[in-house]
Structures are given as structure tokens and as C-alpha cells.
Amino acid sequence: MNYVHVPFRSWELVSMVRAVVEEAATLASLALFLGMVAIWAHVIATL
């Protein structure tokens, strides 16, 4: 029998995808927070 070599097991692939999604969510959260700080800084400066 010939076996096809699979570079990743399914749980490894799921783990890698989950890590990428978590990193993307973290970066999006940080970007939103910094944007909010910039908006508040602008609002406070105009008062």
C-alpha cells in the first residue's frame, strides 16, 4: 500500500489556524483601541 505523506495532522492544522485567528483578533483589538484613543485625544484637544 502507498501512503500519502500529510505534512500536518488535522489537530496541528486546526491549532495553527486558531493561533493565526487569535493573532489577527489581537491586532484588530489593538488597532481599534489606538483609534479610540486618537479620537478622544482629538475631541479633548478641541474643547
Rosetta blueprint (number, residue, H / E / L):
1 M L
2 N L
3 Y L
4 V L
5 H L
6 V L
7 P L
8 F L
9 R L
10 S H
11 W H
12 E H
13 L H
14 V H
15 S H
16 M H
17 V H
18 R H
19 A H
20 V H
21 V H
22 E H
23 E H
24 A H
25 A H
26 T H
27 L H
28 A H
29 S H
30 L H
31 A H
32 L H
33 F H
34 L H
35 G H
36 M H
37 V H
38 A H
39 I H
40 W H
41 A H
42 H H
43 V H
44 I H
45 A H
46 T H
47 L L
